[in-house]
Amino acid sequence: MAGTVQVAIKADVYEAAQRVAKLDNVDVSTLVEDLVRRHSEYVAALGDLDPAIPTFDLEHYELQRDPGEDDADYEARLSLFR
């Protein structure tokens, strides 16, 4: 669909977009359009990843001990992944 559409954006988000757009010397609609385009290209690129490369999986992650780390500290760090 070509053309212009309206998008509802919360006032505080719009104000932030105005500040960023001013820094980039563009209007808010150009900023939003560019952000959506770049994000959609990023998501599409993720879909093109080599399926032979395994994705990160915490279930099979083995936490390495830091040098000099005691059992309590190791368990505390390990609990962050549970």
PDB file with one MODEL, atoms N, CA, C and O in Angstrom:
MODEL        1
ATOM      1  N   MET A   1       0.836  -1.177   0.000  1.00  0.00           N
ATOM      2  CA  MET A   1       0.000   0.000   0.000  1.00  0.00           C
ATOM      3  C   MET A   1       0.882   1.242   0.000  1.00  0.00           C
ATOM      4  O   MET A   1       1.689   1.423   0.912  1.00  0.00           O
ATOM      5  N   ALA A   2       0.750   2.054  -0.955  1.00  0.00           N
ATOM      6  CA  ALA A   2       1.497   3.295  -1.018  1.00  0.00           C
ATOM      7  C   ALA A   2       0.647   4.417  -0.468  1.00  0.00           C
ATOM      8  O   ALA A   2      -0.581   4.346  -0.503  1.00  0.00           O
ATOM      9  N   GLY A   3       1.284   5.438   0.031  1.00  0.00           N
ATOM     10  CA  GLY A   3       0.538   6.574   0.539  1.00  0.00           C
ATOM     11  C   GLY A   3       0.896   6.874   1.969  1.00  0.00           C
ATOM     12  O   GLY A   3       1.925   6.433   2.481  1.00  0.00           O
ATOM     13  N   THR A   4       0.038   7.623   2.597  1.00  0.00           N
ATOM     14  CA  THR A   4       0.265   8.068   3.964  1.00  0.00           C
ATOM     15  C   THR A   4      -0.781   7.455   4.879  1.00  0.00           C
ATOM     16  O   THR A   4      -1.958   7.372   4.528  1.00  0.00           O
ATOM     17  N   VAL A   5      -0.341   7.027   6.056  1.00  0.00           N
ATOM     18  CA  VAL A   5      -1.251   6.511   7.068  1.00  0.00           C
ATOM     19  C   VAL A   5      -0.971   7.223   8.381  1.00  0.00           C
ATOM     20  O   VAL A   5       0.130   7.728   8.599  1.00  0.00           O
ATOM     21  N   GLN A   6      -1.958   7.262   9.245  1.00  0.00           N
ATOM     22  CA  GLN A   6      -1.772   7.847  10.562  1.00  0.00           C
ATOM     23  C   GLN A   6      -1.467   6.743  11.556  1.00  0.00           C
ATOM     24  O   GLN A   6      -2.038   5.654  11.496  1.00  0.00           O
ATOM     25  N   VAL A   7      -0.558   7.043  12.468  1.00  0.00           N
ATOM     26  CA  VAL A   7      -0.183   6.095  13.512  1.00  0.00           C
ATOM     27  C   VAL A   7      -0.326   6.807  14.853  1.00  0.00           C
ATOM     28  O   VAL A   7       0.135   7.937  15.012  1.00  0.00           O
ATOM     29  N   ALA A   8      -0.959   6.150  15.806  1.00  0.00           N
ATOM     30  CA  ALA A   8      -1.110   6.727  17.144  1.00  0.00           C
ATOM     31  C   ALA A   8       0.171   6.486  17.940  1.00  0.00           C
ATOM     32  O   ALA A   8       0.643   5.355  18.050  1.00  0.00           O
ATOM     33  N   ILE A   9       0.716   7.549  18.486  1.00  0.00           N
ATOM     34  CA  ILE A   9       1.934   7.476  19.298  1.00  0.00           C
ATOM     35  C   ILE A   9       1.661   8.261  20.580  1.00  0.00           C
ATOM     36  O   ILE A   9       1.120   9.366  20.536  1.00  0.00           O
ATOM     37  N   LYS A  10       2.034   7.690  21.708  1.00  0.00           N
ATOM     38  CA  LYS A  10       1.852   8.380  22.987  1.00  0.00           C
ATOM     39  C   LYS A  10       2.605   9.711  22.961  1.00  0.00           C
ATOM     40  O   LYS A  10       3.644   9.837  22.313  1.00  0.00           O
ATOM     41  N   ALA A  11       2.069  10.693  23.670  1.00  0.00           N
ATOM     42  CA  ALA A  11       2.622  12.054  23.651  1.00  0.00           C
ATOM     43  C   ALA A  11       4.094  12.090  24.064  1.00  0.00           C
ATOM     44  O   ALA A  11       4.894  12.788  23.441  1.00  0.00           O
ATOM     45  N   ASP A  12       4.454  11.347  25.104  1.00  0.00           N
ATOM     46  CA  ASP A  12       5.847  11.380  25.557  1.00  0.00           C
ATOM     47  C   ASP A  12       6.793  10.754  24.531  1.00  0.00           C
ATOM     48  O   ASP A  12       7.931  11.197  24.374  1.00  0.00           O
ATOM     49  N   VAL A  13       6.315   9.730  23.840  1.00  0.00           N
ATOM     50  CA  VAL A  13       7.130   9.101  22.795  1.00  0.00           C
ATOM     51  C   VAL A  13       7.275  10.051  21.613  1.00  0.00           C
ATOM     52  O   VAL A  13       8.349  10.155  21.021  1.00  0.00           O
ATOM     53  N   TYR A  14       6.191  10.743  21.270  1.00  0.00           N
ATOM     54  CA  TYR A  14       6.233  11.699  20.165  1.00  0.00           C
ATOM     55  C   TYR A  14       7.207  12.840  20.476  1.00  0.00           C
ATOM     56  O   TYR A  14       7.954  13.277  19.600  1.00  0.00           O
ATOM     57  N   GLU A  15       7.197  13.318  21.718  1.00  0.00           N
ATOM     58  CA  GLU A  15       8.128  14.379  22.113  1.00  0.00           C
ATOM     59  C   GLU A  15       9.570  13.914  21.979  1.00  0.00           C
ATOM     60  O   GLU A  15      10.430  14.663  21.515  1.00  0.00           O
ATOM     61  N   ALA A  16       9.832  12.670  22.388  1.00  0.00           N
ATOM     62  CA  ALA A  16      11.184  12.116  22.229  1.00  0.00           C
ATOM     63  C   ALA A  16      11.541  12.021  20.751  1.00  0.00           C
ATOM     64  O   ALA A  16      12.664  12.337  20.357  1.00  0.00           O
ATOM     65  N   ALA A  17      10.585  11.585  19.932  1.00  0.00           N
ATOM     66  CA  ALA A  17      10.827  11.487  18.489  1.00  0.00           C
ATOM     67  C   ALA A  17      11.113  12.862  17.894  1.00  0.00           C
ATOM     68  O   ALA A  17      11.967  12.993  17.018  1.00  0.00           O
ATOM     69  N   GLN A  18      10.408  13.881  18.361  1.00  0.00           N
ATOM     70  CA  GLN A  18      10.662  15.237  17.878  1.00  0.00           C
ATOM     71  C   GLN A  18      12.091  15.683  18.196  1.00  0.00           C
ATOM     72  O   GLN A  18      12.763  16.283  17.357  1.00  0.00           O
ATOM     73  N   ARG A  19      12.544  15.385  19.405  1.00  0.00           N
ATOM     74  CA  ARG A  19      13.912  15.769  19.787  1.00  0.00           C
ATOM     75  C   ARG A  19      14.938  15.061  18.917  1.00  0.00           C
ATOM     76  O   ARG A  19      15.887  15.684  18.440  1.00  0.00           O
ATOM     77  N   VAL A  20      14.754  13.760  18.706  1.00  0.00           N
ATOM     78  CA  VAL A  20      15.702  12.987  17.893  1.00  0.00           C
ATOM     79  C   VAL A  20      15.649  13.439  16.440  1.00  0.00           C
ATOM     80  O   VAL A  20      16.686  13.579  15.792  1.00  0.00           O
ATOM     81  N   ALA A  21      14.452  13.666  15.934  1.00  0.00           N
ATOM     82  CA  ALA A  21      14.309  14.115  14.541  1.00  0.00           C
ATOM     83  C   ALA A  21      15.007  15.449  14.334  1.00  0.00           C
ATOM     84  O   ALA A  21      15.651  15.661  13.307  1.00  0.00           O
ATOM     85  N   LYS A  22      14.886  16.347  15.302  1.00  0.00           N
ATOM     86  CA  LYS A  22      15.554  17.647  15.198  1.00  0.00           C
ATOM     87  C   LYS A  22      17.074  17.465  15.144  1.00  0.00           C
ATOM     88  O   LYS A  22      17.757  18.127  14.362  1.00  0.00           O
ATOM     89  N   LEU A  23      17.594  16.565  15.979  1.00  0.00           N
ATOM     90  CA  LEU A  23      19.042  16.296  15.960  1.00  0.00           C
ATOM     91  C   LEU A  23      19.494  15.724  14.621  1.00  0.00           C
ATOM     92  O   LEU A  23      20.608  15.985  14.168  1.00  0.00           O
ATOM     93  N   ASP A  24      18.611  14.937  13.990  1.00  0.00           N
ATOM     94  CA  ASP A  24      18.933  14.312  12.706  1.00  0.00           C
ATOM     95  C   ASP A  24      18.544  15.175  11.510  1.00  0.00           C
ATOM     96  O   ASP A  24      18.736  14.763  10.366  1.00  0.00           O
ATOM     97  N   ASN A  25      18.002  16.361  11.759  1.00  0.00           N
ATOM     98  CA  ASN A  25      17.569  17.264  10.689  1.00  0.00           C
ATOM     99  C   ASN A  25      16.533  16.628   9.770  1.00  0.00           C
ATOM    100  O   ASN A  25      16.599  16.782   8.550  1.00  0.00           O
ATOM    101  N   VAL A  26      15.576  15.912  10.359  1.00  0.00           N
ATOM    102  CA  VAL A  26      14.473  15.325   9.597  1.00  0.00           C
ATOM    103  C   VAL A  26      13.186  15.593  10.352  1.00  0.00           C
ATOM    104  O   VAL A  26      13.212  16.002  11.512  1.00  0.00           O
ATOM    105  N   ASP A  27      12.051  15.358   9.686  1.00  0.00           N
ATOM    106  CA  ASP A  27      10.783  15.474  10.404  1.00  0.00           C
ATOM    107  C   ASP A  27      10.470  14.138  11.079  1.00  0.00           C
ATOM    108  O   ASP A  27      11.105  13.123  10.793  1.00  0.00           O
ATOM    109  N   VAL A  28       9.494  14.151  11.967  1.00  0.00           N
ATOM    110  CA  VAL A  28       9.167  12.963  12.752  1.00  0.00           C
ATOM    111  C   VAL A  28       8.720  11.813  11.851  1.00  0.00           C
ATOM    112  O   VAL A  28       9.096  10.665  12.089  1.00  0.00           O
ATOM    113  N   SER A  29       7.933  12.101  10.834  1.00  0.00           N
ATOM    114  CA  SER A  29       7.461  11.015   9.962  1.00  0.00           C
ATOM    115  C   SER A  29       8.622  10.337   9.237  1.00  0.00           C
ATOM    116  O   SER A  29       8.609   9.120   9.055  1.00  0.00           O
ATOM    117  N   THR A  30       9.625  11.111   8.823  1.00  0.00           N
ATOM    118  CA  THR A  30      10.806  10.518   8.171  1.00  0.00           C
ATOM    119  C   THR A  30      11.574   9.657   9.169  1.00  0.00           C
ATOM    120  O   THR A  30      12.030   8.564   8.833  1.00  0.00           O
ATOM    121  N   LEU A  31      11.715  10.153  10.397  1.00  0.00           N
ATOM    122  CA  LEU A  31      12.403   9.393  11.441  1.00  0.00           C
ATOM    123  C   LEU A  31      11.698   8.072  11.700  1.00  0.00           C
ATOM    124  O   LEU A  31      12.345   7.025  11.740  1.00  0.00           O
ATOM    125  N   VAL A  32      10.375   8.105  11.879  1.00  0.00           N
ATOM    126  CA  VAL A  32       9.615   6.891  12.177  1.00  0.00           C
ATOM    127  C   VAL A  32       9.680   5.924  11.000  1.00  0.00           C
ATOM    128  O   VAL A  32       9.872   4.723  11.190  1.00  0.00           O
ATOM    129  N   GLU A  33       9.520   6.441   9.790  1.00  0.00           N
ATOM    130  CA  GLU A  33       9.582   5.584   8.608  1.00  0.00           C
ATOM    131  C   GLU A  33      10.939   4.898   8.513  1.00  0.00           C
ATOM    132  O   GLU A  33      11.015   3.706   8.215  1.00  0.00           O
ATOM    133  N   ASP A  34      12.007   5.644   8.764  1.00  0.00           N
ATOM    134  CA  ASP A  34      13.349   5.067   8.701  1.00  0.00           C
ATOM    135  C   ASP A  34      13.548   4.008   9.782  1.00  0.00           C
ATOM    136  O   ASP A  34      14.138   2.959   9.525  1.00  0.00           O
ATOM    137  N   LEU A  35      13.057   4.281  10.989  1.00  0.00           N
ATOM    138  CA  LEU A  35      13.188   3.310  12.080  1.00  0.00           C
ATOM    139  C   LEU A  35      12.451   2.015  11.767  1.00  0.00           C
ATOM    140  O   LEU A  35      12.978   0.926  11.992  1.00  0.00           O
ATOM    141  N   VAL A  36      11.236   2.133  11.249  1.00  0.00           N
ATOM    142  CA  VAL A  36      10.460   0.942  10.906  1.00  0.00           C
ATOM    143  C   VAL A  36      11.141   0.174   9.785  1.00  0.00           C
ATOM    144  O   VAL A  36      11.221  -1.053   9.835  1.00  0.00           O
ATOM    145  N   ARG A  37      11.630   0.880   8.779  1.00  0.00           N
ATOM    146  CA  ARG A  37      12.312   0.222   7.666  1.00  0.00           C
ATOM    147  C   ARG A  37      13.548  -0.544   8.157  1.00  0.00           C
ATOM    148  O   ARG A  37      13.743  -1.711   7.816  1.00  0.00           O
ATOM    149  N   ARG A  38      14.384   0.137   8.970  1.00  0.00           N
ATOM    150  CA  ARG A  38      15.607  -0.522   9.457  1.00  0.00           C
ATOM    151  C   ARG A  38      15.290  -1.719  10.336  1.00  0.00           C
ATOM    152  O   ARG A  38      15.964  -2.746  10.256  1.00  0.00           O
ATOM    153  N   HIS A  39      14.261  -1.594  11.181  1.00  0.00           N
ATOM    154  CA  HIS A  39      13.912  -2.712  12.054  1.00  0.00           C
ATOM    155  C   HIS A  39      13.384  -3.888  11.236  1.00  0.00           C
ATOM    156  O   HIS A  39      13.725  -5.038  11.515  1.00  0.00           O
ATOM    157  N   SER A  40      12.564  -3.613  10.240  1.00  0.00           N
ATOM    158  CA  SER A  40      12.031  -4.707   9.427  1.00  0.00           C
ATOM    159  C   SER A  40      13.135  -5.386   8.626  1.00  0.00           C
ATOM    160  O   SER A  40      13.094  -6.599   8.421  1.00  0.00           O
ATOM    161  N   GLU A  41      14.128  -4.610   8.166  1.00  0.00           N
ATOM    162  CA  GLU A  41      15.282  -5.213   7.471  1.00  0.00           C
ATOM    163  C   GLU A  41      16.088  -6.086   8.432  1.00  0.00           C
ATOM    164  O   GLU A  41      16.569  -7.154   8.053  1.00  0.00           O
ATOM    165  N   TYR A  42      16.233  -5.632   9.669  1.00  0.00           N
ATOM    166  CA  TYR A  42      16.944  -6.399  10.692  1.00  0.00           C
ATOM    167  C   TYR A  42      16.234  -7.714  10.970  1.00  0.00           C
ATOM    168  O   TYR A  42      16.871  -8.766  11.032  1.00  0.00           O
ATOM    169  N   VAL A  43      14.917  -7.658  11.139  1.00  0.00           N
ATOM    170  CA  VAL A  43      14.142  -8.867  11.406  1.00  0.00           C
ATOM    171  C   VAL A  43      14.228  -9.824  10.220  1.00  0.00           C
ATOM    172  O   VAL A  43      14.358 -11.033  10.409  1.00  0.00           O
ATOM    173  N   ALA A  44      14.159  -9.295   9.005  1.00  0.00           N
ATOM    174  CA  ALA A  44      14.267 -10.131   7.811  1.00  0.00           C
ATOM    175  C   ALA A  44      15.642 -10.786   7.744  1.00  0.00           C
ATOM    176  O   ALA A  44      15.759 -11.950   7.361  1.00  0.00           O
ATOM    177  N   ALA A  45      16.685 -10.040   8.118  1.00  0.00           N
ATOM    178  CA  ALA A  45      18.043 -10.598   8.101  1.00  0.00           C
ATOM    179  C   ALA A  45      18.176 -11.729   9.110  1.00  0.00           C
ATOM    180  O   ALA A  45      18.886 -12.703   8.857  1.00  0.00           O
ATOM    181  N   LEU A  46      17.501 -11.611  10.253  1.00  0.00           N
ATOM    182  CA  LEU A  46      17.540 -12.692  11.242  1.00  0.00           C
ATOM    183  C   LEU A  46      16.929 -13.965  10.669  1.00  0.00           C
ATOM    184  O   LEU A  46      17.381 -15.072  10.964  1.00  0.00           O
ATOM    185  N   GLY A  47      15.910 -13.798   9.859  1.00  0.00           N
ATOM    186  CA  GLY A  47      15.273 -14.953   9.231  1.00  0.00           C
ATOM    187  C   GLY A  47      16.162 -15.626   8.216  1.00  0.00           C
ATOM    188  O   GLY A  47      15.958 -16.792   7.878  1.00  0.00           O
ATOM    189  N   ASP A  48      17.155 -14.891   7.725  1.00  0.00           N
ATOM    190  CA  ASP A  48      18.075 -15.428   6.721  1.00  0.00           C
ATOM    191  C   ASP A  48      19.308 -16.078   7.338  1.00  0.00           C
ATOM    192  O   ASP A  48      20.212 -16.484   6.609  1.00  0.00           O
ATOM    193  N   LEU A  49      19.365 -16.186   8.654  1.00  0.00           N
ATOM    194  CA  LEU A  49      20.536 -16.777   9.309  1.00  0.00           C
ATOM    195  C   LEU A  49      20.684 -18.243   8.923  1.00  0.00           C
ATOM    196  O   LEU A  49      19.702 -18.932   8.650  1.00  0.00           O
ATOM    197  N   ASP A  50      21.906 -18.696   8.905  1.00  0.00           N
ATOM    198  CA  ASP A  50      22.219 -20.079   8.551  1.00  0.00           C
ATOM    199  C   ASP A  50      21.601 -21.015   9.587  1.00  0.00           C
ATOM    200  O   ASP A  50      21.967 -20.948  10.760  1.00  0.00           O
ATOM    201  N   PRO A  51      20.678 -21.881   9.185  1.00  0.00           N
ATOM    202  CA  PRO A  51      20.041 -22.776  10.158  1.00  0.00           C
ATOM    203  C   PRO A  51      21.010 -23.800  10.754  1.00  0.00           C
ATOM    204  O   PRO A  51      20.702 -24.424  11.770  1.00  0.00           O
ATOM    205  N   ALA A  52      22.178 -23.977  10.127  1.00  0.00           N
ATOM    206  CA  ALA A  52      23.162 -24.913  10.664  1.00  0.00           C
ATOM    207  C   ALA A  52      23.836 -24.350  11.919  1.00  0.00           C
ATOM    208  O   ALA A  52      24.414 -25.098  12.707  1.00  0.00           O
ATOM    209  N   ILE A  53      23.759 -23.038  12.098  1.00  0.00           N
ATOM    210  CA  ILE A  53      24.346 -22.413  13.285  1.00  0.00           C
ATOM    211  C   ILE A  53      23.317 -22.510  14.409  1.00  0.00           C
ATOM    212  O   ILE A  53      22.211 -21.987  14.272  1.00  0.00           O
ATOM    213  N   PRO A  54      23.659 -23.168  15.513  1.00  0.00           N
ATOM    214  CA  PRO A  54      22.673 -23.311  16.594  1.00  0.00           C
ATOM    215  C   PRO A  54      22.372 -21.966  17.248  1.00  0.00           C
ATOM    216  O   PRO A  54      23.257 -21.118  17.370  1.00  0.00           O
ATOM    217  N   THR A  55      21.139 -21.775  17.663  1.00  0.00           N
ATOM    218  CA  THR A  55      20.769 -20.564  18.376  1.00  0.00           C
ATOM    219  C   THR A  55      21.184 -20.704  19.836  1.00  0.00           C
ATOM    220  O   THR A  55      21.380 -21.812  20.335  1.00  0.00           O
ATOM    221  N   PHE A  56      21.314 -19.571  20.510  1.00  0.00           N
ATOM    222  CA  PHE A  56      21.686 -19.575  21.917  1.00  0.00           C
ATOM    223  C   PHE A  56      20.566 -20.203  22.727  1.00  0.00           C
ATOM    224  O   PHE A  56      19.393 -19.880  22.539  1.00  0.00           O
ATOM    225  N   ASP A  57      20.935 -21.099  23.625  1.00  0.00           N
ATOM    226  CA  ASP A  57      19.945 -21.842  24.405  1.00  0.00           C
ATOM    227  C   ASP A  57      20.458 -21.971  25.837  1.00  0.00           C
ATOM    228  O   ASP A  57      21.454 -22.652  26.081  1.00  0.00           O
ATOM    229  N   LEU A  58      19.791 -21.327  26.774  1.00  0.00           N
ATOM    230  CA  LEU A  58      20.223 -21.384  28.171  1.00  0.00           C
ATOM    231  C   LEU A  58      20.146 -22.787  28.755  1.00  0.00           C
ATOM    232  O   LEU A  58      20.871 -23.102  29.699  1.00  0.00           O
ATOM    233  N   GLU A  59      19.288 -23.625  28.214  1.00  0.00           N
ATOM    234  CA  GLU A  59      19.139 -24.980  28.737  1.00  0.00           C
ATOM    235  C   GLU A  59      20.446 -25.771  28.615  1.00  0.00           C
ATOM    236  O   GLU A  59      20.723 -26.640  29.441  1.00  0.00           O
ATOM    237  N   HIS A  60      21.239 -25.477  27.599  1.00  0.00           N
ATOM    238  CA  HIS A  60      22.489 -26.199  27.372  1.00  0.00           C
ATOM    239  C   HIS A  60      23.722 -25.347  27.668  1.00  0.00           C
ATOM    240  O   HIS A  60      24.839 -25.725  27.316  1.00  0.00           O
ATOM    241  N   TYR A  61      23.521 -24.206  28.311  1.00  0.00           N
ATOM    242  CA  TYR A  61      24.617 -23.300  28.624  1.00  0.00           C
ATOM    243  C   TYR A  61      25.346 -23.784  29.869  1.00  0.00           C
ATOM    244  O   TYR A  61      24.717 -24.120  30.872  1.00  0.00           O
ATOM    245  N   GLU A  62      26.657 -23.818  29.806  1.00  0.00           N
ATOM    246  CA  GLU A  62      27.465 -24.211  30.966  1.00  0.00           C
ATOM    247  C   GLU A  62      28.192 -22.973  31.475  1.00  0.00           C
ATOM    248  O   GLU A  62      29.074 -22.440  30.802  1.00  0.00           O
ATOM    249  N   LEU A  63      27.821 -22.524  32.659  1.00  0.00           N
ATOM    250  CA  LEU A  63      28.417 -21.346  33.256  1.00  0.00           C
ATOM    251  C   LEU A  63      29.840 -21.658  33.699  1.00  0.00           C
ATOM    252  O   LEU A  63      30.085 -22.651  34.384  1.00  0.00           O
ATOM    253  N   GLN A  64      30.766 -20.808  33.304  1.00  0.00           N
ATOM    254  CA  GLN A  64      32.162 -20.980  33.692  1.00  0.00           C
ATOM    255  C   GLN A  64      32.424 -20.206  34.983  1.00  0.00           C
ATOM    256  O   GLN A  64      31.917 -19.101  35.176  1.00  0.00           O
ATOM    257  N   ARG A  65      33.215 -20.801  35.848  1.00  0.00           N
ATOM    258  CA  ARG A  65      33.588 -20.116  37.091  1.00  0.00           C
ATOM    259  C   ARG A  65      34.572 -18.997  36.795  1.00  0.00           C
ATOM    260  O   ARG A  65      35.463 -19.135  35.957  1.00  0.00           O
ATOM    261  N   ASP A  66      34.390 -17.877  37.505  1.00  0.00           N
ATOM    262  CA  ASP A  66      35.365 -16.800  37.435  1.00  0.00           C
ATOM    263  C   ASP A  66      36.560 -17.182  38.306  1.00  0.00           C
ATOM    264  O   ASP A  66      36.388 -17.861  39.318  1.00  0.00           O
ATOM    265  N   PRO A  67      37.763 -16.759  37.931  1.00  0.00           N
ATOM    266  CA  PRO A  67      38.935 -17.064  38.764  1.00  0.00           C
ATOM    267  C   PRO A  67      38.742 -16.540  40.183  1.00  0.00           C
ATOM    268  O   PRO A  67      38.374 -15.381  40.374  1.00  0.00           O
ATOM    269  N   GLY A  68      38.987 -17.377  41.160  1.00  0.00           N
ATOM    270  CA  GLY A  68      38.877 -17.003  42.568  1.00  0.00           C
ATOM    271  C   GLY A  68      37.454 -16.940  43.097  1.00  0.00           C
ATOM    272  O   GLY A  68      37.243 -16.509  44.230  1.00  0.00           O
ATOM    273  N   GLU A  69      36.480 -17.355  42.310  1.00  0.00           N
ATOM    274  CA  GLU A  69      35.075 -17.295  42.725  1.00  0.00           C
ATOM    275  C   GLU A  69      34.763 -18.428  43.698  1.00  0.00           C
ATOM    276  O   GLU A  69      35.088 -19.587  43.438  1.00  0.00           O
ATOM    277  N   ASP A  70      34.130 -18.087  44.819  1.00  0.00           N
ATOM    278  CA  ASP A  70      33.764 -19.139  45.771  1.00  0.00           C
ATOM    279  C   ASP A  70      32.416 -19.747  45.381  1.00  0.00           C
ATOM    280  O   ASP A  70      31.733 -19.253  44.484  1.00  0.00           O
ATOM    281  N   ASP A  71      32.051 -20.825  46.072  1.00  0.00           N
ATOM    282  CA  ASP A  71      30.824 -21.548  45.732  1.00  0.00           C
ATOM    283  C   ASP A  71      29.577 -20.672  45.838  1.00  0.00           C
ATOM    284  O   ASP A  71      28.690 -20.759  44.990  1.00  0.00           O
ATOM    285  N   ALA A  72      29.500 -19.828  46.869  1.00  0.00           N
ATOM    286  CA  ALA A  72      28.321 -18.985  47.072  1.00  0.00           C
ATOM    287  C   ALA A  72      28.159 -17.987  45.923  1.00  0.00           C
ATOM    288  O   ALA A  72      27.051 -17.791  45.425  1.00  0.00           O
ATOM    289  N   ASP A  73      29.250 -17.362  45.507  1.00  0.00           N
ATOM    290  CA  ASP A  73      29.184 -16.414  44.396  1.00  0.00           C
ATOM    291  C   ASP A  73      28.814 -17.113  43.090  1.00  0.00           C
ATOM    292  O   ASP A  73      28.024 -16.593  42.301  1.00  0.00           O
ATOM    293  N   TYR A  74      29.386 -18.286  42.871  1.00  0.00           N
ATOM    294  CA  TYR A  74      29.079 -19.059  41.665  1.00  0.00           C
ATOM    295  C   TYR A  74      27.590 -19.426  41.644  1.00  0.00           C
ATOM    296  O   TYR A  74      26.937 -19.286  40.610  1.00  0.00           O
ATOM    297  N   GLU A  75      27.057 -19.887  42.759  1.00  0.00           N
ATOM    298  CA  GLU A  75      25.646 -20.256  42.841  1.00  0.00           C
ATOM    299  C   GLU A  75      24.744 -19.040  42.628  1.00  0.00           C
ATOM    300  O   GLU A  75      23.689 -19.143  42.002  1.00  0.00           O
ATOM    301  N   ALA A  76      25.168 -17.889  43.154  1.00  0.00           N
ATOM    302  CA  ALA A  76      24.380 -16.663  42.976  1.00  0.00           C
ATOM    303  C   ALA A  76      24.317 -16.289  41.503  1.00  0.00           C
ATOM    304  O   ALA A  76      23.248 -15.939  41.004  1.00  0.00           O
ATOM    305  N   ARG A  77      25.437 -16.357  40.801  1.00  0.00           N
ATOM    306  CA  ARG A  77      25.441 -16.055  39.354  1.00  0.00           C
ATOM    307  C   ARG A  77      24.630 -17.089  38.596  1.00  0.00           C
ATOM    308  O   ARG A  77      23.874 -16.746  37.687  1.00  0.00           O
ATOM    309  N   LEU A  78      24.785 -18.363  38.968  1.00  0.00           N
ATOM    310  CA  LEU A  78      24.077 -19.438  38.297  1.00  0.00           C
ATOM    311  C   LEU A  78      22.560 -19.286  38.444  1.00  0.00           C
ATOM    312  O   LEU A  78      21.802 -19.636  37.540  1.00  0.00           O
ATOM    313  N   SER A  79      22.129 -18.762  39.591  1.00  0.00           N
ATOM    314  CA  SER A  79      20.684 -18.594  39.833  1.00  0.00           C
ATOM    315  C   SER A  79      20.065 -17.582  38.872  1.00  0.00           C
ATOM    316  O   SER A  79      18.856 -17.616  38.643  1.00  0.00           O
ATOM    317  N   LEU A  80      20.867 -16.685  38.308  1.00  0.00           N
ATOM    318  CA  LEU A  80      20.352 -15.692  37.351  1.00  0.00           C
ATOM    319  C   LEU A  80      19.854 -16.354  36.072  1.00  0.00           C
ATOM    320  O   LEU A  80      19.057 -15.763  35.343  1.00  0.00           O
ATOM    321  N   PHE A  81      20.308 -17.562  35.792  1.00  0.00           N
ATOM    322  CA  PHE A  81      19.933 -18.259  34.569  1.00  0.00           C
ATOM    323  C   PHE A  81      18.833 -19.293  34.779  1.00  0.00           C
ATOM    324  O   PHE A  81      18.462 -20.004  33.845  1.00  0.00           O
ATOM    325  N   ARG A  82      18.322 -19.380  35.978  1.00  0.00           N
ATOM    326  CA  ARG A  82      17.263 -20.358  36.273  1.00  0.00           C
ATOM    327  C   ARG A  82      15.903 -19.738  36.168  1.00  0.00           C
ATOM    328  O   ARG A  82      14.898 -20.414  36.383  1.00  0.00           O
TER     329      ARG A  82
ENDMDL
END
